């Protein structure tokens, strides 16, 4: 049920397609419950959270006559393949929960694991519970953000098949029926930003050159209408604003009076305008099921277009790059592609990936050295990056207390003063690289 981990692949996010399709088929559709952890390093709190939120509610609704567990201990602390951290105590608690099903008819069939000591300790804890002992105290349950996001996506899919899970599943195609005009929230947000940015800052949407970019990114890129007169330009690439909604428990319709949008990017734009800097602002839309395979290349192409046709043509003396959320990866791709041009103009590159993986630059030596010196990568103290050996190509990573399990929009509020202080310091000390010392690549 919890999907034991294979050999390590590195941090990845479970795709919606992965969760959508692994639900069983035919008459058994909806009877497979797949919980694909996005990374190794998951712990007791994550597994207990998954049991309480998904496994046990569905198991009680299914109401089995007997429960048979393929008792593999790949997730146990010390297992070299699973690389997770589930303790014998947690295994005991999961066994104890399962005893509440099928009048206690529970079979644990020892299936495996790759560390004999971990297997023996975990199996012993389970057998003690089978014999009537209570499991030892587990301690406070504090699931990781990766766990919470994964379980949310699982519930979103499984709520189609199980009434015990709150109905979080939505499909616009099901609502597109005669008499209904369906508008995506992204389109509503585009309209809001277009009006607000022009009214307050005279920023205008950037025309896009290709149909494939227009269909995905139209009205998501904005720039100052007097960009060519600015000596400093801020290239800001970030996730879209967040909507926080209070939904009806039985229908999943939104209680509009108790729902709202959070736009912390606007505070940054106000500060940038107040300093008389130019702005190129790019909203990165959330990846959709149909587009996520092409998103990385399309975003890269879009940012290269913005750089070549707006930054280079404006010819500023200094450029500041700020990436937030998924925007970090696309900015780093731009830096790798326009390396020497970027090194001549960019005074600093600030990245706030949130819980996303830290993007890495290509391994050209002079670019690596430049990025290490000029980047400022702000990470929560519990980011998975800190579990591994630091990599030079990831830039100058800063461990920041107080950002644990905080959405990127909230991080931007928390970091606003710190970021603009850093920008000012870098602008004051910036010495451009002479054009003759590099060979610009286009």
C-alpha positions as CSV (number, residue, x, y, z in Angstrom):
1,X,0.0,0.0,0.0
2,X,2.8,2.4,0.8
3,X,5.0,1.5,-2.2
4,X,8.4,0.3,-1.0
5,X,11.3,2.3,-2.4
6,X,13.7,0.9,-5.1
7,X,17.3,2.0,-5.5
8,X,17.8,5.8,-5.2
9,X,16.9,8.0,-8.2
10,X,17.3,11.3,-6.6
11,X,14.5,13.7,-5.5
12,X,11.6,13.6,-7.9
13,X,8.0,14.7,-7.6
14,X,5.3,12.1,-8.2
15,X,3.5,13.0,-11.4
16,X,-0.3,13.3,-11.3
17,X,-0.3,10.7,-14.2
18,X,1.5,8.2,-11.9
19,X,-1.2,8.5,-9.2
20,X,-4.0,8.7,-11.7
21,X,-3.2,5.4,-13.5
22,X,-2.2,3.2,-10.6
23,X,-5.7,2.6,-9.3
24,X,-6.5,-0.9,-10.7
25,X,-8.6,-1.7,-13.8
26,X,-11.9,-3.3,-14.9
27,X,-14.2,-4.3,-12.0
28,X,-11.3,-3.7,-9.6
29,X,-10.8,0.0,-10.6
30,X,-10.2,2.0,-7.5
31,X,-9.1,-1.0,-5.4
32,X,-5.4,-0.2,-5.8
33,X,-4.2,2.6,-3.5
34,X,-0.8,3.8,-4.6
35,X,1.2,6.2,-2.4
36,X,4.3,7.1,-4.3
37,X,6.8,8.9,-2.0
38,X,8.7,11.6,-4.0
39,X,12.1,10.8,-2.4
40,X,14.0,8.7,0.0
41,X,14.3,9.8,3.7
42,X,10.7,9.4,4.7
43,X,10.2,8.8,8.4
44,X,7.8,7.6,11.1
45,X,5.6,10.6,10.9
46,X,5.1,10.3,7.1
47,X,4.1,6.7,7.3
48,X,1.7,7.1,10.3
49,X,0.2,10.2,8.5
50,X,-0.4,8.1,5.4
51,X,-2.0,5.3,7.4
52,X,-4.3,7.7,9.3
53,X,-5.3,9.8,6.2
54,X,-5.6,7.1,3.5
55,X,-4.9,3.5,4.4
56,X,-7.1,3.0,7.4
57,X,-10.1,5.1,6.2
58,X,-10.2,3.1,3.0
59,X,-9.6,-0.2,4.8
60,X,-12.5,0.4,7.1
61,X,-14.8,1.3,4.2
62,X,-13.7,-1.8,2.3
63,X,-14.4,-3.9,5.4
64,X,-12.2,-6.9,4.7
65,X,-12.8,-10.5,6.0
66,X,-9.1,-11.0,6.6
67,X,-6.0,-8.8,6.2
68,X,-2.8,-10.2,4.7
69,X,0.2,-8.0,4.8
70,X,3.3,-8.5,2.6
71,X,5.6,-7.6,5.4
72,X,8.6,-6.2,3.7
73,X,10.8,-3.9,5.7
74,X,12.6,-2.0,2.9
75,X,11.5,1.3,4.6
76,X,13.1,0.4,7.9
77,X,15.8,2.6,9.4
78,X,19.2,1.3,8.2
79,X,17.9,-0.4,5.0
80,X,20.5,0.5,2.2
81,X,18.0,0.2,-0.6
82,X,14.9,1.8,0.8
83,X,16.9,4.7,2.4
84,X,13.9,5.6,4.6
85,X,13.8,5.9,8.4
86,X,10.8,3.9,9.7
87,X,11.5,2.7,13.3
88,X,10.4,-0.6,14.8
89,X,8.0,1.4,17.0
90,X,6.2,2.8,13.9
91,X,5.9,-0.7,12.4
92,X,4.3,-1.7,15.7
93,X,1.8,1.1,15.5
94,X,0.9,0.3,11.9
95,X,0.3,-3.3,12.9
96,X,-1.8,-2.3,15.9
97,X,-4.0,-0.2,13.6
98,X,-4.5,-3.1,11.2
99,X,-5.6,-5.3,14.1
100,X,-8.8,-3.2,14.3
101,X,-9.9,-4.7,10.9
102,X,-11.6,-8.0,10.2
103,X,-12.2,-8.9,13.8
104,X,-8.4,-9.0,14.3
105,X,-7.8,-11.6,11.6
106,X,-4.4,-10.3,10.5
107,X,-1.6,-12.2,8.8
108,X,1.9,-10.8,8.4
109,X,3.9,-12.7,5.8
110,X,7.6,-11.9,6.1
111,X,8.6,-10.6,2.6
112,X,12.0,-9.0,2.8
113,X,14.2,-6.0,3.2
114,X,18.0,-5.6,2.8
115,X,19.3,-5.3,6.3
116,X,19.0,-8.3,8.6
117,X,19.2,-6.2,11.7
118,X,16.5,-3.8,10.6
119,X,14.3,-6.7,9.5
120,X,14.7,-8.6,12.8
121,X,14.0,-5.5,15.0
122,X,11.0,-4.4,12.9
123,X,9.6,-7.9,12.7
124,X,10.0,-8.4,16.5
125,X,8.0,-5.2,17.1
126,X,5.2,-6.4,14.9
127,X,5.1,-9.9,16.4
128,X,4.9,-8.4,19.9
129,X,1.8,-6.4,18.9
130,X,0.2,-9.6,17.3
131,X,0.7,-11.3,20.7
132,X,-1.2,-8.5,22.5
133,X,1.5,-6.1,23.6
134,X,0.8,-2.4,23.1
135,X,3.4,-0.6,20.9
136,X,5.8,1.8,22.6
137,X,5.0,5.6,22.5
138,X,5.8,7.1,19.1
139,X,6.1,10.8,19.9
140,X,4.6,13.8,18.1
141,X,3.5,13.2,14.5
142,X,5.0,15.9,12.2
143,X,4.8,14.8,8.6
144,X,7.1,16.4,6.0
145,X,5.8,18.8,3.4
146,X,6.6,16.2,0.7
147,X,4.4,13.7,2.6
148,X,1.5,16.2,3.0
149,X,1.6,17.1,-0.7
150,X,1.7,13.5,-1.8
151,X,-1.1,12.4,0.4
152,X,-3.2,15.4,-0.8
153,X,-2.7,14.2,-4.4
154,X,-3.6,10.6,-3.5
155,X,-6.8,11.7,-1.8
156,X,-7.6,13.9,-4.8
157,X,-7.5,10.7,-7.0
158,X,-8.9,8.1,-4.6
159,X,-11.9,10.3,-3.5
160,X,-13.4,9.3,-6.9
161,X,-13.8,5.7,-5.5
162,X,-14.0,6.0,-1.7
163,X,-16.7,8.0,0.1
164,X,-14.6,8.1,3.3
165,X,-12.2,10.6,1.6
166,X,-13.3,14.2,1.2
167,X,-14.2,14.8,-2.5
168,X,-11.3,16.8,-3.8
169,X,-11.4,15.6,-7.3
170,X,-12.3,18.1,-10.0
171,X,-12.3,17.8,-13.8
172,X,-13.2,20.8,-15.9
173,X,-14.3,18.6,-18.8
174,X,-17.1,17.1,-16.6
175,X,-18.5,20.6,-16.0
176,X,-18.3,21.7,-19.7
177,X,-21.9,21.0,-20.5
178,X,-24.6,23.0,-22.3
179,X,-25.6,26.0,-20.1
180,X,-22.2,26.2,-18.3
181,X,-19.5,28.7,-19.1
182,X,-16.3,27.3,-17.5
183,X,-13.3,29.6,-16.9
184,X,-10.0,28.4,-15.5
185,X,-8.6,30.2,-12.4
186,X,-5.4,30.9,-14.3
187,X,-7.3,32.9,-16.8
188,X,-9.0,34.8,-14.0
189,X,-5.6,35.5,-12.5
190,X,-4.2,36.7,-15.8
191,X,-7.0,39.2,-16.2
192,X,-6.5,40.5,-12.6
193,X,-2.7,40.9,-13.0
194,X,-2.9,42.5,-16.5
195,X,-5.3,45.2,-15.2
196,X,-3.4,45.7,-11.8
197,X,0.1,45.9,-13.2
198,X,-0.8,48.4,-15.9
199,X,-2.9,50.5,-13.6
200,X,-0.3,50.7,-10.8
201,X,3.0,50.4,-12.6
202,X,2.2,50.9,-16.4
203,X,3.6,47.3,-17.0
204,X,2.4,45.7,-20.2
205,X,2.2,42.1,-21.4
206,X,5.0,40.9,-23.6
207,X,4.0,39.6,-27.1
208,X,5.2,36.1,-27.6
209,X,6.7,34.8,-30.9
210,X,5.4,31.2,-31.2
211,X,2.0,29.6,-31.1
212,X,3.2,26.9,-28.7
213,X,4.4,29.6,-26.3
214,X,1.2,31.7,-26.7
215,X,-1.1,28.8,-26.0
216,X,0.7,28.1,-22.7
217,X,2.2,31.4,-21.5
218,X,0.1,34.2,-23.0
219,X,-0.4,37.2,-20.6
220,X,2.0,35.7,-18.1
221,X,5.1,37.9,-19.0
222,X,5.1,41.6,-18.2
223,X,7.7,44.4,-18.5
224,X,8.1,48.1,-17.7
225,X,6.9,50.2,-20.6
226,X,10.1,52.3,-20.3
227,X,12.5,49.4,-19.9
228,X,15.1,50.9,-22.3
229,X,15.6,53.9,-20.1
230,X,16.6,51.8,-17.0
231,X,20.1,51.2,-15.9
232,X,19.1,48.3,-13.6
233,X,16.6,45.6,-14.7
234,X,15.2,43.0,-12.4
235,X,14.4,39.7,-14.2
236,X,11.8,38.1,-11.8
237,X,10.6,34.6,-12.6
238,X,8.2,33.1,-10.0
239,X,5.2,30.8,-9.4
240,X,1.7,32.2,-9.9
241,X,-0.2,33.6,-6.9
242,X,-1.8,31.1,-4.6
243,X,-5.5,30.6,-4.1
244,X,-6.6,29.5,-0.6
245,X,-10.1,28.2,-0.6
246,X,-12.7,27.0,1.9
247,X,-14.5,24.1,0.1
248,X,-17.8,22.5,1.0
249,X,-17.0,19.0,2.4
250,X,-19.6,17.1,0.4
251,X,-19.5,18.9,-3.0
252,X,-16.0,20.5,-3.1
253,X,-17.6,23.8,-4.3
254,X,-15.8,26.8,-3.0
255,X,-17.2,29.1,-0.3
256,X,-16.3,32.3,-2.1
257,X,-16.7,34.6,0.9
258,X,-14.1,32.6,2.8
259,X,-11.6,32.1,-0.1
260,X,-8.9,34.5,-1.3
261,X,-5.8,34.9,-3.4
262,X,-2.3,35.5,-1.9
263,X,0.0,37.7,-4.1
264,X,3.3,38.4,-2.3
265,X,5.0,39.1,-5.6
266,X,3.2,42.4,-5.8
267,X,5.1,43.7,-2.8
268,X,8.4,42.9,-4.6
269,X,7.2,44.8,-7.7
270,X,6.3,47.8,-5.6
271,X,9.8,47.8,-4.1
272,X,11.5,47.4,-7.5
273,X,9.4,50.3,-9.0
274,X,10.2,52.5,-5.9
275,X,13.9,52.1,-6.6
276,X,13.4,53.1,-10.3
277,X,14.5,49.7,-11.6
278,X,13.1,48.2,-14.7
279,X,11.1,44.9,-14.5
280,X,10.7,41.8,-16.6
281,X,8.2,39.7,-14.6
282,X,7.3,36.2,-15.5
283,X,4.5,34.1,-13.9
284,X,5.3,30.3,-14.2
285,X,2.0,28.5,-14.4
286,X,1.5,25.2,-12.5
287,X,2.4,22.2,-14.7
288,X,-0.7,20.5,-16.1
289,X,-1.1,16.8,-16.8
290,X,-1.0,17.4,-20.5
291,X,1.9,19.9,-20.6
292,X,4.4,19.0,-17.9
293,X,6.6,17.0,-20.3
294,X,7.2,20.0,-22.5
295,X,7.1,22.7,-19.8
296,X,10.9,22.6,-19.0
297,X,11.9,23.2,-22.7
298,X,9.1,25.8,-23.3
299,X,10.0,27.8,-20.2
300,X,13.7,27.7,-21.2
301,X,12.8,28.9,-24.7
302,X,10.6,31.6,-23.3
303,X,13.2,33.0,-20.9
304,X,15.8,33.0,-23.7
305,X,13.4,35.0,-25.9
306,X,12.8,37.5,-23.1
307,X,16.6,37.8,-22.4
308,X,17.6,38.3,-26.1
309,X,14.8,40.6,-27.1
310,X,14.2,42.7,-23.9
311,X,17.2,42.5,-21.6
312,X,19.9,42.6,-24.3
313,X,18.1,45.2,-26.4
314,X,17.5,47.4,-23.4
315,X,21.3,47.3,-22.7
316,X,21.2,47.9,-18.9
317,X,24.4,48.3,-17.0
318,X,23.2,45.8,-14.3
319,X,20.7,43.0,-14.1
320,X,19.3,41.2,-11.0
321,X,17.8,37.8,-11.4
322,X,15.2,36.5,-8.9
323,X,13.7,33.0,-9.1
324,X,11.0,31.7,-6.8
325,X,9.5,28.2,-6.9
326,X,9.6,26.5,-10.3
327,X,11.0,29.7,-11.7
328,X,14.4,28.8,-10.3
329,X,15.0,25.9,-12.7
330,X,14.0,28.0,-15.8
331,X,16.3,30.8,-14.7
332,X,19.3,28.5,-14.2
333,X,18.6,27.0,-17.6
334,X,18.8,30.5,-19.1
335,X,22.1,31.2,-17.3
336,X,23.6,28.0,-18.7
337,X,22.4,28.9,-22.2
338,X,23.4,32.5,-22.3
339,X,26.4,32.1,-20.0
340,X,28.9,34.8,-21.1
341,X,26.2,37.3,-21.8
342,X,24.7,36.7,-18.3
343,X,28.2,36.9,-16.6
344,X,28.7,40.4,-18.2
345,X,25.4,41.9,-17.0
346,X,24.1,40.1,-13.9
347,X,25.1,41.5,-10.5
348,X,23.4,38.8,-8.5
349,X,21.2,35.7,-9.0
350,X,18.8,35.0,-6.1
351,X,17.0,31.6,-6.0
352,X,14.2,30.6,-3.6
353,X,13.2,27.1,-4.8
354,X,11.1,26.3,-1.7
355,X,10.7,22.6,-1.4
356,X,11.6,22.0,-5.1
357,X,15.0,20.5,-5.9
358,X,17.9,22.9,-6.1
359,X,18.7,23.4,-9.9
360,X,22.3,23.1,-11.0
361,X,24.3,25.1,-13.5
362,X,26.3,23.4,-16.3
363,X,29.9,22.4,-15.5
364,X,31.8,24.9,-17.5
365,X,34.6,26.0,-15.1
366,X,34.3,29.8,-15.5
367,X,30.5,29.7,-15.3
368,X,30.7,27.5,-12.2
369,X,33.0,29.9,-10.5
370,X,30.9,32.9,-11.5
371,X,27.7,31.2,-10.3
372,X,29.2,30.2,-7.0
373,X,30.3,33.8,-6.4
374,X,27.2,35.6,-7.6
375,X,24.3,33.2,-6.6
376,X,22.3,33.4,-3.4
377,X,20.2,30.2,-3.0
378,X,17.9,30.4,0.0
379,X,16.8,27.1,1.4
380,X,14.7,25.9,4.4
381,X,16.7,24.2,7.1
382,X,14.9,21.0,6.4
383,X,15.4,21.0,2.6
384,X,16.5,17.6,1.2
385,X,19.6,19.3,-0.2
386,X,21.2,19.3,3.2
387,X,21.0,15.5,3.4
388,X,23.7,15.2,0.6
389,X,27.1,16.5,0.0
390,X,26.9,20.2,-1.2
391,X,27.4,20.6,-5.0
392,X,29.3,23.6,-6.4
393,X,27.0,23.6,-9.4
394,X,24.0,24.3,-7.1
395,X,25.5,27.7,-6.2
396,X,26.0,29.4,-2.9
397,X,23.3,27.7,-0.8
398,X,22.2,29.4,2.4
399,X,20.5,27.4,5.2
400,X,17.7,29.6,6.6
401,X,16.0,28.9,9.9
402,X,12.3,29.6,10.2
403,X,11.3,28.6,6.7
404,X,10.3,25.0,7.6
405,X,7.1,23.7,5.7
406,X,6.5,27.3,4.5
407,X,4.9,27.9,1.0
408,X,7.1,29.9,-1.4
409,X,4.6,32.8,-1.3
410,X,5.1,33.0,2.5
411,X,8.9,32.7,2.1
412,X,8.9,35.8,-0.1
413,X,7.2,37.8,2.7
414,X,9.7,36.5,5.3
415,X,12.7,37.2,3.0
416,X,11.8,40.5,1.5
417,X,14.0,42.8,3.5
418,X,17.0,40.3,3.4
419,X,16.7,39.9,-0.3
420,X,16.7,43.6,-1.1
421,X,19.5,44.3,1.3
422,X,21.6,41.7,-0.6
423,X,20.6,43.1,-4.0
424,X,21.7,46.6,-2.9
425,X,25.1,45.3,-1.6
426,X,25.7,43.4,-4.9
427,X,24.7,46.4,-7.1
428,X,27.0,48.7,-5.1
429,X,30.0,46.3,-5.4
430,X,29.3,45.1,-9.0
431,X,32.2,45.4,-11.5
432,X,31.2,44.3,-15.0
433,X,33.3,41.7,-16.8
434,X,35.0,43.3,-19.8
435,X,33.3,42.2,-23.0
436,X,36.7,41.5,-24.5
437,X,37.4,38.9,-21.8
438,X,34.4,36.7,-22.8
439,X,33.0,35.4,-26.0
440,X,29.2,35.8,-25.9
441,X,27.3,32.7,-27.1
442,X,23.9,33.1,-28.8
